[in-house]
Amino acid sequence: MIIKFLRVDRIKIKKKSKMIATETTEDTEGK
């Protein structure tokens, strides 16, 4: 149970990091 939860957390973190990366690139391009 805990291992599955950790795996899902890692996937969520990866998706969040990707979202943040795209947001930062868009911000720099806008400026």
Biopython code that builds the backbone (N, CA, C, O; Angstrom):
import numpy as np
from Bio.PDB.StructureBuilder import StructureBuilder

atoms = [
    (1, "MET", "N", (0.848, -1.209, 0.000)),
    (1, "MET", "CA", (0.000, 0.000, 0.000)),
    (1, "MET", "C", (0.879, 1.253, 0.000)),
    (1, "MET", "O", (0.694, 2.153, -0.819)),
    (2, "ILE", "N", (1.843, 1.297, 0.937)),
    (2, "ILE", "CA", (2.696, 2.490, 1.056)),
    (2, "ILE", "C", (3.563, 2.660, -0.200)),
    (2, "ILE", "O", (3.755, 3.774, -0.686)),
    (3, "ILE", "N", (4.082, 1.537, -0.716)),
    (3, "ILE", "CA", (4.953, 1.614, -1.907)),
    (3, "ILE", "C", (4.169, 2.199, -3.081)),
    (3, "ILE", "O", (4.677, 3.060, -3.801)),
    (4, "LYS", "N", (2.933, 1.734, -3.276)),
    (4, "LYS", "CA", (2.113, 2.246, -4.392)),
    (4, "LYS", "C", (1.897, 3.741, -4.223)),
    (4, "LYS", "O", (1.976, 4.505, -5.185)),
    (5, "PHE", "N", (1.621, 4.152, -2.982)),
    (5, "PHE", "CA", (1.381, 5.580, -2.715)),
    (5, "PHE", "C", (2.625, 6.397, -3.064)),
    (5, "PHE", "O", (2.529, 7.471, -3.658)),
    (6, "LEU", "N", (3.781, 5.879, -2.690)),
    (6, "LEU", "CA", (5.029, 6.606, -2.977)),
    (6, "LEU", "C", (5.236, 6.731, -4.488)),
    (6, "LEU", "O", (5.670, 7.771, -4.982)),
    (7, "ARG", "N", (4.920, 5.661, -5.207)),
    (7, "ARG", "CA", (5.085, 5.693, -6.675)),
    (7, "ARG", "C", (4.189, 6.775, -7.269)),
    (7, "ARG", "O", (4.620, 7.547, -8.125)),
    (8, "VAL", "N", (2.954, 6.827, -6.815)),
    (8, "VAL", "CA", (2.015, 7.836, -7.329)),
    (8, "VAL", "C", (2.549, 9.227, -6.983)),
    (8, "VAL", "O", (2.481, 10.141, -7.805)),
    (9, "ASP", "N", (3.077, 9.386, -5.771)),
    (9, "ASP", "CA", (3.629, 10.685, -5.360)),
    (9, "ASP", "C", (4.753, 11.099, -6.296)),
    (9, "ASP", "O", (4.825, 12.256, -6.708)),
    (10, "ARG", "N", (5.626, 10.165, -6.632)),
    (10, "ARG", "CA", (6.762, 10.493, -7.517)),
    (10, "ARG", "C", (6.251, 10.934, -8.878)),
    (10, "ARG", "O", (6.759, 11.895, -9.455)),
    (11, "ILE", "N", (5.245, 10.233, -9.392)),
    (11, "ILE", "CA", (4.689, 10.595, -10.710)),
    (11, "ILE", "C", (4.093, 11.993, -10.634)),
    (11, "ILE", "O", (4.268, 12.801, -11.546)),
    (12, "LYS", "N", (3.387, 12.274, -9.540)),
    (12, "LYS", "CA", (2.764, 13.600, -9.383)),
    (12, "LYS", "C", (3.843, 14.674, -9.338)),
    (12, "LYS", "O", (3.707, 15.733, -9.952)),
    (13, "ILE", "N", (4.925, 14.387, -8.599)),
    (13, "ILE", "CA", (6.017, 15.370, -8.477)),
    (13, "ILE", "C", (6.642, 15.601, -9.857)),
    (13, "ILE", "O", (6.949, 16.737, -10.218)),
    (14, "LYS", "N", (6.827, 14.534, -10.618)),
    (14, "LYS", "CA", (7.416, 14.679, -11.963)),
    (14, "LYS", "C", (6.517, 15.553, -12.826)),
    (14, "LYS", "O", (6.997, 16.435, -13.537)),
    (15, "LYS", "N", (5.202, 15.303, -12.762)),
    (15, "LYS", "CA", (4.264, 16.097, -13.565)),
    (15, "LYS", "C", (4.312, 17.554, -13.112)),
    (15, "LYS", "O", (4.285, 18.468, -13.935)),
    (16, "LYS", "N", (4.382, 17.766, -11.783)),
    (16, "LYS", "CA", (4.421, 19.145, -11.257)),
    (16, "LYS", "C", (5.692, 19.843, -11.722)),
    (16, "LYS", "O", (5.648, 20.998, -12.146)),
    (17, "SER", "N", (6.823, 19.149, -11.643)),
    (17, "SER", "CA", (8.095, 19.755, -12.070)),
    (17, "SER", "C", (8.031, 20.114, -13.551)),
    (17, "SER", "O", (8.542, 21.156, -13.961)),
    (18, "LYS", "N", (7.411, 19.260, -14.347)),
    (18, "LYS", "CA", (7.293, 19.548, -15.790)),
    (18, "LYS", "C", (6.409, 20.776, -15.993)),
    (18, "LYS", "O", (6.722, 21.641, -16.811)),
    (19, "MET", "N", (5.306, 20.851, -15.250)),
    (19, "MET", "CA", (4.393, 21.989, -15.371)),
    (19, "MET", "C", (5.132, 23.270, -15.000)),
    (19, "MET", "O", (5.014, 24.280, -15.693)),
    (20, "ILE", "N", (5.901, 23.228, -13.895)),
    (20, "ILE", "CA", (6.635, 24.412, -13.441)),
    (20, "ILE", "C", (7.673, 24.799, -14.499)),
    (20, "ILE", "O", (7.867, 25.983, -14.776)),
    (21, "ALA", "N", (8.334, 23.810, -15.084)),
    (21, "ALA", "CA", (9.366, 24.088, -16.096)),
    (21, "ALA", "C", (8.743, 24.794, -17.289)),
    (21, "ALA", "O", (9.301, 25.767, -17.796)),
    (22, "THR", "N", (7.601, 24.314, -17.738)),
    (22, "THR", "CA", (6.952, 24.938, -18.900)),
    (22, "THR", "C", (6.498, 26.351, -18.532)),
    (22, "THR", "O", (6.580, 27.267, -19.351)),
    (23, "GLU", "N", (6.023, 26.521, -17.304)),
    (23, "GLU", "CA", (5.558, 27.844, -16.874)),
    (23, "GLU", "C", (6.728, 28.830, -16.849)),
    (23, "GLU", "O", (6.591, 29.967, -17.301)),
    (24, "THR", "N", (7.866, 28.401, -16.327)),
    (24, "THR", "CA", (9.021, 29.293, -16.232)),
    (24, "THR", "C", (9.514, 29.663, -17.638)),
    (24, "THR", "O", (9.866, 30.815, -17.888)),
    (25, "THR", "N", (9.537, 28.697, -18.545)),
    (25, "THR", "CA", (10.006, 28.981, -19.912)),
    (25, "THR", "C", (9.064, 29.986, -20.572)),
    (25, "THR", "O", (9.511, 30.890, -21.278)),
    (26, "GLU", "N", (7.769, 29.827, -20.342)),
    (26, "GLU", "CA", (6.795, 30.755, -20.938)),
    (26, "GLU", "C", (6.998, 32.153, -20.351)),
    (26, "GLU", "O", (6.909, 33.152, -21.065)),
    (27, "ASP", "N", (7.271, 32.215, -19.040)),
    (27, "ASP", "CA", (7.477, 33.516, -18.393)),
    (27, "ASP", "C", (8.694, 34.217, -18.993)),
    (27, "ASP", "O", (8.637, 35.406, -19.304)),
    (28, "THR", "N", (9.791, 33.484, -19.157)),
    (28, "THR", "CA", (11.011, 34.095, -19.690)),
    (28, "THR", "C", (10.775, 34.562, -21.131)),
    (28, "THR", "O", (11.266, 35.617, -21.533)),
    (29, "GLU", "N", (10.035, 33.786, -21.891)),
    (29, "GLU", "CA", (9.759, 34.160, -23.293)),
    (29, "GLU", "C", (8.872, 35.403, -23.338)),
    (29, "GLU", "O", (9.056, 36.280, -24.182)),
    (30, "GLY", "N", (7.904, 35.464, -22.413)),
    (30, "GLY", "CA", (7.000, 36.616, -22.379)),
    (30, "GLY", "C", (7.767, 37.887, -22.061)),
    (30, "GLY", "O", (7.494, 38.941, -22.635)),
    (31, "LYS", "N", (8.738, 37.790, -21.134)),
    (31, "LYS", "CA", (9.530, 38.971, -20.748)),
    (31, "LYS", "C", (10.520, 39.279, -21.867)),
    (31, "LYS", "O", (11.292, 40.233, -21.763)),
]
sb = StructureBuilder()
sb.init_structure("model")
sb.init_model(0)
sb.init_chain("A")
sb.init_seg("    ")
for serial, (resi, resn, name, xyz) in enumerate(atoms, 1):
    if name == "N":
        sb.init_residue(resn, " ", resi, " ")
    sb.init_atom(name, np.array(xyz, "f"), 0.0, 1.0, " ", f" {name:<3s}", serial, name[0])
structure = sb.get_structure()
